[in-house]
Amino acid sequence: MLKNRQILGCSSGFVSHRWKPYSTTSGSLSFLSISTCSNPSLSYSFSSSSSTLLPTTTTTWLSSTHRPRFGAFSMSSAPSGSNPDGPSSSVAVQSAGNAHEINFCQSCGGPTKHEIPDGEEKIRAICTVCERIAYENPKMVVGCLIEHDNKVLLCKRKIQPSYGLWTLPAGYMEIGESAAEGAIRETWEEACAEVEVVSPFSQLDIPLIGQTYVIFLARLKTPHFSPGPESSECQLFALDEIPFDSLSFSSMVVTLKLYIEDVKAGKLNFHYGSINKRPGTSPSDIHAYTLEYHLQS
Amino acid sequence: MLKNRQILGCSSGFVSHRWKPYSTTSGSLSFLSISTCSNPSLSYSFSSSSSTLLPTTTTTWLSSTHRPRFGAFSMSSAPSGSNPDGPSSSVAVQSAGNAHEINFCQSCGGPTKHEIPDGEEKIRAICTVCERIAYENPKMVVGCLIEHDNKVLLCKRKIQPSYGLWTLPAGYMEIGESAAEGAIRETWEEACAEVEVVSPFSQLDIPLIGQTYVIFLARLKTPHFSPGPESSECQLFALDEIPFDSLSFSSMVVTLKLYIEDVKAGKLNFHYGSINKRPGTSPSDIHAYTLEYHLQS
């Protein structure tokens, strides 16, 4: 069964196409710019706005100073490289790709300019010495939804962002591993739990921050778990006891809601969707989102 | 139905766990290193080897000079930043993350050192001036498998790598867009086709080169398509006419084989899997792979 654009956890819609791939009237490419804001939040704030090329419309996220600039956003109140809506990989947290922070070439150390390369449509950081282009792409966060005795395993975060809030064990996928291997690794690191992945459950993109969550259904190989270095507690929760008011990220809210819906319906599906914050809401409000392109398989 | 570790398109197995998330004997983390080779191929070659931390075993990919070093590989015969087993994003091609090429900090321009940061287990490039850590993560390639009149749409590549070979329209996902939006955009760019995504069809990881392919089933909104700047031809193929000997990438072989199997079985599923080259085979042999962790939903 396929369901398009199901809205979860929200009462008002966001723009249904924040990023338009083409213009049907002109036949040429056009883009809808994405703007962020200068709004501090509990764990992070956006400090600049951005636009892609050939803007036709500007969508205001919150009140903001609009400066067409490369990169989706920067974060000012969290440590450099931190991550507004995602877990960490191991202990350190990573940036989703703040391309406007690319001032120098990683290869030769030359200063960069920010221009549209020949044959492309998007501003990139280009080395003024060796002409290397610095591409920034979304990062994948991989994790496990562990089913055990009709309960699911959650970890209480002992690190920022979202210190003290509950999450599925998850973290950034590394080069050299598959998503399944990364999810198994992160589960071991955060919950000291040895698991086997059973099936893919969800892929949830968060375009604003350049993250994609890939969550697998998994089961414990042995009935043992305990907090790893990044967790203060690990606990199995019955589905009607999941602490939705104390979850860490919108992606966890969506994943767990979809899971509960599937369990109630008696059939576990694979879910794809794109999570977008509702305009006018605080970035720290993990329940203020729309789920777009919701497709099931 | 779930199928674990189905092997497709190969007769011999590769290591089933190239990357071990933990050691059950010691209880501490251990890793299986990944080695690449100095073997030129048609469109690219690997020029160095790599290992992750705490190596317990070394898997030789082909004959190679083993130098423990951060990063999966480098490519020597293709232009800097090119991509051995993936399509391009727009015209320029991107690197999957050659971390050993990170010599300077993108933020302050300071020289980097390659060490294990405190609290982590993997060597990273760390700025010796501002101490910023340069994380490198897998890149997502998004595309569409377009069904039309019991045929699928393929594009003949007019760019390297895999010039002159056939591919599904696909390219690197950008920050600020969802995977579905990226797949729609790439289809427009490569095939001038206006499509609607119908359902997620596959996620195929290629750990060696740090890429993940996400392919959606899609349909033409209008029955029009024509080659974009990166394609020399676009053509609908009946399933028994797909040019498997002239496809561009292993990911396309796997996706199309799974699709044909599903069509024959009368049910389209979502497929997850990890594509690994068989040891002792040429990197340019797109049929020399194993599909691991094959899970369906």
Contacts between the chains, C-beta under 8 A, distances in Angstrom:
chain1	res1	chain2	res2	distance
A	2	B	198	6.6
A	2	B	199	5.5
A	17	B	181	7.5
A	18	B	176	7.8
A	18	B	177	8.0
A	18	B	181	7.9
A	19	B	176	6.1
A	19	B	177	4.6
A	19	B	178	7.9
A	19	B	181	5.2
A	19	B	185	7.8
A	21	B	181	6.5
A	21	B	184	4.9
A	21	B	185	3.8
A	21	B	188	5.1
A	22	B	185	7.5
A	22	B	188	4.7
A	22	B	194	7.2
A	24	B	194	7.1
A	29	B	188	7.7
A	29	B	189	7.7
A	34	B	176	5.1
A	50	B	176	7.7
A	52	B	176	6.5
A	71	B	175	7.7
A	72	B	175	5.2
A	72	B	176	5.3
A	80	B	107	7.5
A	80	B	132	6.2
A	81	B	132	6.4
A	81	B	133	6.7
A	81	B	135	7.7
A	89	B	135	7.1
A	90	B	119	6.5
A	90	B	120	4.5
A	90	B	121	6.4
A	90	B	122	7.5
A	91	B	117	8.0
A	91	B	118	7.6
A	91	B	119	3.5
A	91	B	120	6.1
A	92	B	117	5.9
A	92	B	119	6.8
A	92	B	120	6.2
A	92	B	133	6.0
A	92	B	135	7.9
A	94	B	135	4.4
A	94	B	137	7.4
A	95	B	135	7.4
A	96	B	175	6.9
A	97	B	175	5.1
A	99	B	175	7.5
A	101	B	106	6.8
A	101	B	107	5.6
A	102	B	106	4.7
A	102	B	107	7.8
A	103	B	106	6.6
A	103	B	107	6.2
A	103	B	108	7.3
A	103	B	109	6.6
A	104	B	104	5.6
A	104	B	105	6.5
A	104	B	106	5.7
A	104	B	107	7.4
A	104	B	108	7.2
A	104	B	109	3.7
A	105	B	104	6.5
A	105	B	106	7.7
A	106	B	101	6.8
A	106	B	102	4.7
A	106	B	103	6.6
A	106	B	104	5.7
A	106	B	105	7.7
A	106	B	106	5.5
A	106	B	125	7.8
A	106	B	134	6.7
A	107	B	80	7.6
A	107	B	101	5.5
A	107	B	102	7.8
A	107	B	103	6.1
A	107	B	104	7.3
A	108	B	103	7.3
A	108	B	104	7.2
A	109	B	103	6.6
A	109	B	104	3.7
A	109	B	109	5.6
A	109	B	111	7.3
A	111	B	109	7.3
A	117	B	92	5.9
A	118	B	91	7.7
A	119	B	90	6.5
A	119	B	91	3.5
A	119	B	92	6.7
A	119	B	229	7.2
A	120	B	90	4.6
A	120	B	91	6.1
A	120	B	92	6.0
A	121	B	90	6.3
A	122	B	90	7.5
A	122	B	174	6.8
A	125	B	106	7.8
A	130	B	80	8.0
A	132	B	80	6.1
A	132	B	81	6.5
A	133	B	81	6.5
A	133	B	92	6.0
A	133	B	94	8.0
A	134	B	106	6.7
A	135	B	81	7.6
A	135	B	89	7.2
A	135	B	92	8.0
A	135	B	94	4.4
A	135	B	95	7.4
A	135	B	172	7.2
A	136	B	175	5.8
A	137	B	94	7.4
A	137	B	139	4.7
A	137	B	140	6.7
A	137	B	172	5.7
A	137	B	173	6.2
A	137	B	174	6.8
A	137	B	175	6.6
A	138	B	140	6.0
A	138	B	173	5.4
A	138	B	174	7.6
A	138	B	175	5.6
A	139	B	137	4.7
A	140	B	137	6.7
A	140	B	138	6.0
A	140	B	140	6.6
A	140	B	212	6.4
A	172	B	135	7.2
A	172	B	137	5.8
A	173	B	137	6.2
A	173	B	138	5.4
A	173	B	212	7.8
A	174	B	122	6.8
A	174	B	137	6.9
A	174	B	138	7.6
A	175	B	71	7.6
A	175	B	72	5.2
A	175	B	96	6.9
A	175	B	97	5.1
A	175	B	99	7.5
A	175	B	136	5.8
A	175	B	137	6.6
A	175	B	138	5.6
A	175	B	207	7.5
A	175	B	210	3.7
A	176	B	18	7.9
A	176	B	19	6.1
A	176	B	34	5.2
A	176	B	50	7.6
A	176	B	52	6.2
A	176	B	72	5.5
A	176	B	207	5.4
A	176	B	208	7.4
A	176	B	210	7.1
A	177	B	19	4.6
A	177	B	207	5.5
A	178	B	19	7.8
A	178	B	205	4.1
A	178	B	207	5.2
A	178	B	274	3.6
A	178	B	292	7.2
A	178	B	293	6.0
A	179	B	203	6.9
A	179	B	205	5.4
A	179	B	212	6.6
A	179	B	272	7.4
A	179	B	274	7.7
A	180	B	205	7.8
A	180	B	272	7.2
A	180	B	274	6.6
A	180	B	293	4.4
A	180	B	295	7.7
A	181	B	17	7.5
A	181	B	18	8.0
A	181	B	19	5.1
A	181	B	21	6.3
A	181	B	207	7.4
A	181	B	274	7.5
A	181	B	293	7.8
A	184	B	21	4.8
A	185	B	19	7.9
A	185	B	21	3.7
A	185	B	22	7.4
A	188	B	21	5.2
A	188	B	22	4.6
A	188	B	29	7.6
A	189	B	29	7.5
A	194	B	22	7.1
A	194	B	24	6.9
A	197	B	293	7.0
A	197	B	295	6.8
A	198	B	2	6.6
A	198	B	295	7.5
A	199	B	2	5.5
A	199	B	272	7.7
A	199	B	295	5.1
A	199	B	296	7.3
A	199	B	297	4.9
A	200	B	203	6.7
A	200	B	270	6.5
A	200	B	272	4.2
A	200	B	295	5.8
A	200	B	297	5.5
A	201	B	297	7.5
A	203	B	179	7.0
A	203	B	200	6.7
A	203	B	203	6.8
A	203	B	214	7.0
A	205	B	178	4.1
A	205	B	179	5.4
A	205	B	180	7.8
A	207	B	175	7.5
A	207	B	176	5.4
A	207	B	177	5.5
A	207	B	178	5.2
A	207	B	181	7.4
A	208	B	176	7.4
A	210	B	175	3.7
A	210	B	176	7.1
A	212	B	140	6.4
A	212	B	173	7.8
A	212	B	179	6.6
A	214	B	203	7.0
A	216	B	272	7.9
A	216	B	295	7.9
A	229	B	119	7.2
A	268	B	297	7.5
A	269	B	297	6.6
A	270	B	200	6.5
A	270	B	270	4.2
A	270	B	297	3.7
A	272	B	179	7.4
A	272	B	180	7.2
A	272	B	199	7.7
A	272	B	200	4.2
A	272	B	216	7.9
A	274	B	178	3.6
A	274	B	179	7.7
A	274	B	180	6.6
A	274	B	181	7.5
A	292	B	178	7.2
A	293	B	178	6.0
A	293	B	180	4.4
A	293	B	181	7.8
A	293	B	197	7.0
A	295	B	180	7.6
A	295	B	197	6.8
A	295	B	198	7.4
A	295	B	199	5.1
A	295	B	200	5.8
A	295	B	216	7.9
A	296	B	199	7.3
A	297	B	199	4.9
A	297	B	200	5.5
A	297	B	201	7.5
A	297	B	268	7.5
A	297	B	269	6.6
A	297	B	270	3.8
A	297	B	297	6.1
